[in-house]
Structures are given as structure tokens and as C-alpha cells.
Amino acid sequence: FSSVSNVPYIMSTAANGNDNKKFKGDVRGPSVPSRVLHIRKLPSDITETEVIGLGLPFGDVTNLLMLKAKNQAFLEMNSEEAAQNMVGYYSTVMPIIRHQPVFVQFSNHKELKTDNSPNQERAQAALRALSTSHVDTTVAAPSSVLRVVVDNLAYPVTLDALCQIFSKFGTVLRIIVFTKNSQFQALLQYPDGASAQAAKLSLDGQNIYNSCCTLRISFSKLTSLNVKYNNEKSRDFTRPDLPSGDSQPAIEHPAMAAAFTPGIISAAPYAGATHAFPPAFTIQPAVSSPYPGLTFPALPGALSSLSLPGATRLGFPHIPTGHCVLLVTNLNPERVTPHCLFILFGVYGDVMRVKILFNNKENALVQMSDRTQAQLAMSHLNGYRLYGRNVRITLSKHTSVQLPREGHEDQGLTKNYSNSPLHRFKKPGSKNYSNIFPPSATLHLSNIPPSVSEEDLKMLFSSSGAVVKAFKFFQKDHKMALIQMSSVEEAIESLMEFHNHDLGENHHLRVSFSKSSI
């Protein structure tokens, strides 16, 4: 591929390792999703492991074609959904490998066909080494709690940095950091053993920074963590109401002590920071946090090589204080209403107000209850298709959505939801905190009354013209079920339409995205 050419792709159903010279690239990229991704502007000394590392947080990587002479690569994911998640994520935060921005886009090729050249043998060996598909996931992990030791602590590592890294493999429920025998350590709890197993498999032995701060991970004998305070040395994300306790922990290691001095991390964990890591050690801007009140930077893939220039430093979100309004563009004005945006964005936080712009109904403003929820909604929803259009989400310059003045109607384009009973995150410690997932074709249904059957629910979800591919009640609890739609787009639209649907018997259906499939 030429990384500067505007010549369209040669259409083909497969990218073939023998035909590298024939390919022409289009820097704009095709708009049709594919499980094959085209990655451009790679460093000349890029390794197969680093390229695969870009994709692993989003799913299994099934094939790789390296075009080192062109500074490019093709990456094939195990599903189109995983590829969509990856492109959506990297459209929000550009991946940086060794100070070099890398571009990720869909390929027009639907699969990769590779030969047996030495280059491909290297790629296949790297895939076998890094793929999680060979792990027997049916074998239960010993524990959902991991013990993490950080060796060679040349630079400070904070609680937030560990959350940022480990959250790519599942929801971090609780974490405690401490120093024992002059070693910085942490105990970290996931909701399930599978997440802990995935994190251990992918992260054990990895460096947080180049050539230092090496993670040594083992399963803990503990089955749960008991956290009493939310501060710099312990946090329970299911209990945002916990007191902060002593905000200055006793730390033995001088490098760790430096991490907690004023100007680096203050007693209020998200105050502005100016700690100047050398450029090689900067981390990407904050993108996503499954927990209200907390944002940490996002760092997918190969930990030792991904970094981002600029002023954003470890543990600090780049959404300014007080900014919780999102600008949503490229909406379908014929279909989108304030209510459907309220329901969709409400999956990731409590929506306060929604305004569809009067003079340009393809655009809307969505005000979340805090900046963390705004960040979470933006990173999860940006780039997804809604009523036939790929929606774009950015931070708005507005700090709040203005309601129309009394007597000045705006055709119902502005709605105030600040007192809505449908907010999912009002209750401290709500289980909704640990059930936040990206859009997926499979939806989780709950609050189903006993009289409603599988056929009733399948008919309901197909009544809008959508196709139901599969359905399954939970074995032990028929109040809950999974329903699989034919596409992620249909699932998004079904969630907006049927969340809070009245099923009778004083039961209103609850709908959210599921990490499971049927």
C-alpha cells in the first residue's frame, strides 16, 4: 500500500501476501465495516507483536500480513464486531507507537490469505504466542483477585495507572496498592475469574514503560477484597459513597512517595497535574472508565511501546472540569428524537438534558451528569451506525445545555431529563456500575414478568422490522434473558425502542448491551 496515495483500492475479496505490490491505498479508508483492518504509518522497526497488540484488547486476532517496506500491515480480527470496536476506539484516541501516530481503518478485503514466506512464518508464530484462543476458557480461573508486583520501579506507578491497564480485560471492581519488602504491589479484583485469567495471560511480564516497571502477576488466594476508603491507595468502584480516609498513604519506596507529592497527585485525585515524565513515558489521553466519578487514561495493546505526546499525564482525564456536554453529529434527522438519545447515552451515564439543534437537526447536544460519564459515552458510542448513519461524538464547547425560555417553544427539540426515574446510576453501589459494555448485537433483558414467554419477546423485538437471530432465558432466573439481533445497529435501535417497554403486571423491560453471545 502507498501511505500517501489517493488511488482507490483494487477491489478484491481477499488480501494476498503474494500480491503486495499490486495494492493501492486510500488514506480515507472504505466506509463498509470489515473484520480486516488496514494499519498505516507504522515505524520501520515495528514488530509483529506490537501490531497484534493493537487488536488484542478488542478480540482475538486471527491473521496478520506485514508490509514492512510500506510501513503498513493488515490485521484480521475474529469478528466484524471486534473490528468495529477497534476502529471506533482508535478514531477517538489515535494510537502512538514510539512517538509515531498510527492510522487504523477498515480494509475493503473481507479476509486475509497469506503465503508461507519467512515473514509470514514470523507473523504466524507471533499470533500463536499472543492469541487467547488456545486457552481453555472452560477451566475456571483459581480466583478473580490478582496479585500484581511491579519490578524495576524506575518511574512512579499509581493506582489509576494500574486501573487504566487492567480495565481493558474486564471491569475492575476493587483495587488496593501497597509497598511490601520494598516492592510496589497491588491486589485487584474483577467480577469473574475469566477476566482475571485474560489479564494475567496478556499482561504478565509486560513493561508499563520502556524497559522498566515490569508487571509480575499471580492469582491471589483471596476471593474478595474489603475496601474501606476511596483514595490513592485503595478504591471500591461499586461504592463511590465511601469516605476518603487518610489521603496521604504511608509509602516506603521513594519513587512512589514522589508520585503522591503535591503537583503530581493531590488529595483530590483528579486535580490538574504537571508531572513531566520524559516524552517516551507519556500515556494516552483518558478515554473510558466503567465507573462514575473515575476516569483514567486508556492504553490498549503493547504496553511498552504505546505512548502519546502532549501534556496529558498519567491518571488525569483530558475533559476539563465541568465539561460534560457532548456534540453528536451526522444523526438521521428523520428518525432521531431527544428521547432515543436519552435512552442510548443513558447506558453509559445519567443524561441530564438533550437538545437537537433547531437549524441543523443532524446535530445534537447531550449533557451527562459528569465529565467521566461524558467520556465513557463518547468512547463507547463514537463511530457506531444509528439509523443508517455513522454517528460522530466529540466534546462540546458548551458547559451546559440551555433550556428554551418560557413561552419560546422549540418543537420539542430540547428535553430536560434531570429528574428522570430512568437514570441507571443514581444509586451508589448499583450493579449497573459493573455491567457497562460496548454496543453489541446481543442484548441483556431483565425485569421480565413470569407471564411473558420467549415468543412474546421475539415478536416484540421483531415488530420494528428487526431480525431476531437467537434468544435464551437465563437458566436459574427467567426474569432475565439474552436476545441476539442480526447486527449491532439493529441492537442499538432495539435498545432505544424497547428499554422501559411496559410488559404488564407493573413490569417495565430493562435492556442493556451484553458481553455474552448466544
N, C-alpha and C positions, 0 to 999 in steps of 0.2 A: 504493500500500500504506500502511496505517497502521502506524507502527512501535510502537504500544502496544496494538493491538487483539489480542484472543484469539479473534476470529471466524475460523472455518476458511476456507481458500482456496475460492474458486469453482472447481470442477474444470473444467479445460479442457486441450486437448492443446497449445495454443499461447498464449503471451502476446502480445497485440496492442497495438501502440503507440497505437491509437485508443481503446482501452478502459481507459485508466489509472484512470479514476475508479471503475470497477466493482470493482477488485480489493480484496480484504480480506486482511490479512496474519495469519500465525500466528507469533508470536515463537519458538515451539518448533520450527517447521520440520517438513516432512514427513520421514519416515524412508526413503522409497524414493529411491534414487540417481537423478539425472537429470543430463544434461550442461548444463542451465540452472541457474544459481545465483542466489539472491536475496541481495542485499547491502544491509544496513540501517545506519542511524545514520551516514550519510556527512556530512562537513562541508558546509555550504551552498554554499561556493565550490569544491567538488570539480570536477576536470576529467575529461574522458573518458580522457585519457592515464593519469591516476592509477588509475582503476578498472580499465582494461585491464592496467595494470602489476601489479595483484594477481594476475591469472591467468597472465601470460606465463611465469613460471618453471615452470609445470606443463604447458604445451602451447599450441597456437595458440588464440587467441580468435576465434571465428567470427561473433559478433554481440553487440551491446550495445544495451540500452534504458535510457536515463537518465530517472529520475523525480525531477528536482532539487527540485521543490516538496515532495516527500515525503522528501527526503534518502535516496533509495534508488535501486537500479539492478538490472537483470537482466544477467547475463553468461553468454553461451553458449560453452562450450568445444568443441573439435573432437571430443572423445570423452568418454564417461561415465567412463572410467578416469582421465582428466586431472582431471575434476571431483571424483572421489572422492579423488584425491591432494590436491587443493586444500583440500577440506573437512576431510580428516584432518589436514593440516598446520595449518590455522588453528584447529582445535579444540585443538591443543596450544599454539600461540602466537597470541594474538589480534593481528590487525593493527591498528596505530595510525596514523592519518593526521592530521597536525597536532594531536597530543596527544589525539585523539578515538578511543576504541575503535570498531572497525567489526565488524559481525557478518555472517558468511558461512554460508549454509545452502543445502540443495537446494531447488529450486523444484518445485512439482507440474507445471509446464509442461515439456513434452518438447522444445520448440523455441521460438525467438522469431520472430514475424512483425512486421516493423516497416514504418512508412509512409515517405513522402518529405518529412516535415516538416523545417524548418531544423535542429531539434535532432538529428534522425536523420542528416541530411547531415553534421553535425559529427562524430557518432559514427562514421559510416562512413569519414570522412576519417582519423580517428584510428586506426581499425582498419587501414586500408590502410598508414598510415605505420609502424605498430608491428608488424604481423603478419610473422612469419618465413616464411609460406607462399609469398610471392612470390620468395623467394631460391632460386636454382638450386642445390640441395644436391648435385647431381651434379658440379658444378665443385669440384675439390679445393682446399682452402684452401692458401695458399702455405706455411704452417708450422703446427705445433702449439704453437709458442712465441710468446707475445705480449710486446711491449714496452709497458709502461704508464708514462706520465708523469702525475704529479699536479700540476696547475696551481693557483695561488691557494691555497697550503697554509696556511690560516688556523688549522687545528686539526691536531693530530698524527694521522697515518695510519700504522697499524702493519702488519706482515706478516700478523698474524692477521685484521685488518680486511679486507685485500685477499683473503685466502683465503675469508673468510666471503662476500664479494660474488661472487667468481668461481666458487665451488663450485656455485652454482645452475645453471651451464651445463655441468657435467661435473666429473669428478674431477681436482682439482689434484694433479699428481704431484710437482712441484718448484717452488720459488719462491726468488728472490734479490731483496732490496731494497738499494738503494744511493743515494747522492747524487752527481750529476754536473752540473757547471756550475750549482751551487746549486739544482738541481731534484731533488725526490724521485722516484725511478724504481724500476721493478721489472721483472724478467723472470719469466715464469710459464709453466709447461709443462703441457699437457693430454695425455692418451693419444692423441688424434686431432685432426686439423685441423677436423673438423666442430664440435667443442666450442669450439675457439678462434674459429671463424668466428661461431658463435652469440653468444659472449660479446662479441666486438668489435661485432657488429651492435647488440646491445641496450644495451651499456654505454658505448660511445664518446660522449663529450660529456656524460655524466650527472654530476651533482654528488653526492658522497658525503654532504655536509651541505648545509643550505640555503645556496645562493648561493656556495659555496666548495668547495675540494678537487675540482676538475673532472678527470675521467678523460680522458686522450688516449691512444688505443690504436692500435697498429700491429702488423703481423706482423713478427717478428724474422727476421733472416737465419739465426739459429741453428736447428738442427734438434733439439737436445737440450741440457739443462743439466747441468753437472757440479757437484754439491754435495758438499762435504767435511765440513761441520759442520751440526748441527741446533741453531740458536739464533735470536736475534731478527732476524738479517739474512739467514739462509738456512735452508731446510728441504727435506729429501727425505723425503716421506711413505712412500715404499716402503722406506726404510732407517731404521727407528726406532733401530737399534743405533749410528748414527753418533755420534761424540763431540760435545760442545757447543762445544769450542774456546774462543775468547775470547768471554766472554758480554757484554762491553761494546764494541759496534761503534763505530768512529770515524765520527761523523756531522757533516756540515758545517752543516746547517740548524738554527738554534736551536730551532724548533718541534719538529723531530724529536728533537733532543737532549733536550728536555723530556719526550718520550714514553718515554724509557728511564731516567729518573731513578728512584731507589728510591721505592716507594709508588705508582708508576704501572705499570711493568712491571719486575719484579725479574729476577735472573738465572734463577730458576726461573719459566718463563713463565706459570704459572697460579696464582701466589700471589695472595692477596686484594688487591684494588685499590680505591682510594678516590678516583681521579682524578675531579674533578667537572666534567664537561662541563656547559655550560648545558643546561637541560631540553630545548631544541629539538634538541639534538645527541645525545641518548641513543639507543642501539641496542637492538634486541630481545634478549631472553634467548637464550642458546645453545640450539640445538635439535638440530643434526645435524652430524656430521662423518664422512666416509667413512674416517677414519684412526684406528686405535688410538693412544691417547696424546694425541690432539689434539681439543679442542672449540673451536669459535668460534661467535659469535652468528650467527643466521640473519636475512637481510634480503632478502626477495623483493620483486619489483616495483619501483615507482618509488623510487629510492634517496634522492632529496632530500626526500621527504615522509613516509617511514615512520619512526616512532620509537616508543619505549615509555617511559613514566615509570617511576620506581623506581631502585633502587640498582645495577642491573646495568650495567656499563660495558664499553666496547669490549674485546673479546678475552678475556672471562672467563666461564667457564661458571657456570650458576646451580645446578648439582648440587653440594652440599657435598662437600668432600674425604672420601673413604671411603664415600660413599653410592653403592652400585652395585646395590641391590636394588629391583626393580620390583614394584608391586602390579598384578596383572592381574585385571580384574573382568568380569562378565557372560559367563563361559565357559559352554559347554554341558556340564554335569556327566556326561551320558550318554556323551559322545564324547571329551572331552579327557583326556589322560594326561600325567604328567610327561615321558615320552619325546617326545611330539609337541611340547610346549612347548620342550623342549631343542633339537629339530631346527629349529623355526621361528625361535626367538630366536638360535640359533646362526648364522643367516645374517648377523647384524649384530655378532657378537662371540662370545667363548668363554663359554659358560654353565657356571657352577661348580656351582650347586645349584638344584633346583626343589622347591617344596612346594605341593601342593594342600591348601587348608585343610580340616581334618577336619570341622569343624562347619558349614562353608559351602563346598561343593565347586564353587560358581560362581566362587570366588576362588582365586588362586594367587600365590605369591611366586617370582620368578625372580631369582637372583643372577648378575650378569655379572662378568667378571674385573676391570673397572674402570669408573669413572663415565662415561667417554666412550662406551664400548660400550653402557652402560645408556641414555644419552641418545640414541644412534643407534637402538637398538631401539625406544625409546619413540616417537621422532618418525616412524619408518617404519611401525610396525605399529598405532599407535593408531587406532581407528575402523574397522578392516577387519573384514569378516564372516568368522567362523570357525564352521563347523557351524551355520549359521543365525542366529548372533547377532553384533551389532557389539561387538567387544571394546574395553574401555577400559583404558588403561595410564597409571599415574601413578607418581611416586616414592614408595617405601615409607618409613615412619619407621624401619624396621629397617635396621641396617647390615650384617647377615649373616643367612643362613637357618640356623636351628638344626637339626641332625640329631637324630633321636629317640635317647633314651638306650638303652644296651644292654639288651635284654630287653623294651623297650617298642616293640612293632610298631605302625605306623600304617597298615596295609593297603596298604603300598607307595606311599603318597601323597607321601613325601619321598625324593628321589633325589640322590645325590652324583655329579656328573659331572666333578669336578676333574681326574681323570686320564684322561678320555675320549680315545681316539685320533681322535675325530671333530671335534675343535676345528679350525676353519678358519684361525685367526690366530696359532697358536703360533710359526710360523716367521718370523723377521724378514725383511722384504723380500718376503713372499709376494705373488704376483699377486692373491690374493683381496682385498688391500687396495684395489685399484683396480677391483674388479668388484662393488661393493656398489650395489644398485639397489632402488627401492621395489617392493613386490609388484606383479606384472603378470600378465596372462593367459598370457604367453609365458614358458616355462621354458628355461633353458640346461642341456643334458645333457652330461656328459663322462665319460671313462673307460669308453667303450663298447667291448667286445671285437669283433674282426672278424667273429665268427660270428653276432652279433646283428643282425637286419635291422630295417628300418623297421616292418614288420608286427608283429614281436615287441614292439617298444617301444610301438606304438599299442595293441596288445592289453593290454599290462601296464598302461598308464595308463587304459584304459577298464574294467579289471577291477573297479575300485571303484565303477563306475556313472557315472563322469565322462565327458564328451563331448570327444573329441579333434577339433579343427577343422582343424588343419594340422600338417604335420611336414616338416622339412628337415634332411638331413645337411649338415655343412659341406663345401664342395666339395673343399678341399685336405686335410681331416682327418676321416675317418669315425669317429674316436674321439669326436667332438663333434656335437651336433645341437640344433636348436630344436624345441620342441613347443608348440603353442598349444591351450590349453584353452578351454572355452566361456565362462568367467568368471574373474575374479581370485580369487573364493572357491574355485572348483574347483582353480585352480592352487596356491593356498596349501595346500589339503588334500592335493593330489597330491605337493607337495614334502615335506610331513611324512611321507607314507606311503612314498615311493619313494627318498628320499635314502638312500644306503648300501645300496640293494637289491642282493642278490647276483645278478649276471648270469652267474655261472660263469666258468671259466678264471681264477679269482683276481681277478676284476674286480668292484668294488663301484661302483654307479652314483653319480655326483655330480650333484646337482640344485641350481640356484640360479635366482633371478629374472633375466630378461633385459631389457635396454633396447631390444632389437630386436623387430620383429614380422615375421611370415612373409608 
